[in-house]
Amino acid sequence: MADVLPLVEARLRGALGEIDARAAVTFLGTDRIEVLRFPGRPGEGIVRYATLGMSATPMTDPTAALADPVKGPRAELVLSVRPRGADTDKVLRPLAVLAASPQVEGLVVAPGASLDLGEPLWPGAPFTSVLVAEPGGLVEDLVLDAPLDPVSFLPLLPMTPNEAAWKRVHGAAALQERWLTHGTDLRDPGRASVPLD
């Protein structure tokens, strides 16, 4: 069976351009996770970070008696920010932690889910968690040979602690609607919480 990761990296390069930095993190008992940095197009001011390694094995329902080594959803995570002086490159390890969560905690990461780090995404960031958004907008799904499931590229939307608490009560769709209504720039690394009253 073909190694999935070279295909995933090729899809990321095709959608996001050339990689200008990469970092690898290995956690005890897990496969290696890389985080790739894409500087974006000139003048765009957006830096994108994508994980590479999460999709090497399928995510398994934690209630399943046996993990299927072939079938099951596969995904990588993508975060887009406008650095504006923030030290967003320190997000590499936190992103690797999130990407390792299916192996470490038996999670199935899917759109609408919250992933909580319990610490800022980067030094001084007002965000300690992210909302997993719908795939397909920035990087199209990568279809693999049967019986493997496609690889989805899941955008991460940083949430302040207040937004994360509000989302737990009202749901992901309601929070996204509030962001849209208030014209929230979700790529702003220093943005304030959206009004929630």
C-alpha positions, 0 to 999 in steps of 0.5 A: 500500500502506498505511503499516504504522506508524500501524497498529502504533502504534494496536495498541500504544496499544490494548494498552499505553495512552497514550504519555507519551514518545517518542524517535527515532533514525536510524542511517546507512543505516537508516530512523528508529526510534522508541521509545515509553514507556508508563507503565502502569496506576496502581499497577502500577509497570511501565513499558513501552518499545516500538519503532516502525519496525522493522516498516516493512520485512520482515526478510530472511534474510541468505542470500537473494540478493534482499531481498523488499520485501513478504514476510517477518516483521515485528516490533517489540520490547517491554521491561517493567521496574519502574524502582525508581530505576533510570535505565531511560529511558536504554534508549531508544537501546539499544532503537533499536539492537536494532530497527535490527539487521535493517537494519544486520546483516541479522538475522531477529529471532525468539523464542529469539534473543539480542540482545547490546549489549555494554554495559549496557541502561541506566546501571548495569544488570546486563544487556548482552543480551536474550532474545527471547520468544514474542509474543502475550501482551502485544500481539497480532499485527497482521494486515496485508492480504495479501501482507504478513506480520503484525507480531509484538510480541516481548517482550525479557527482560534477561539477565546476561552469565552467563545469556547464556553459559549460554543459548548452551550450554543453549538458550533454553527451559532458561534460561526454565525456570530463571527460572520454577523460581526465581521470577525477577522478569524486570522487576526492573532490578537483579536478580541472575543466576538460579542456574546450577549 
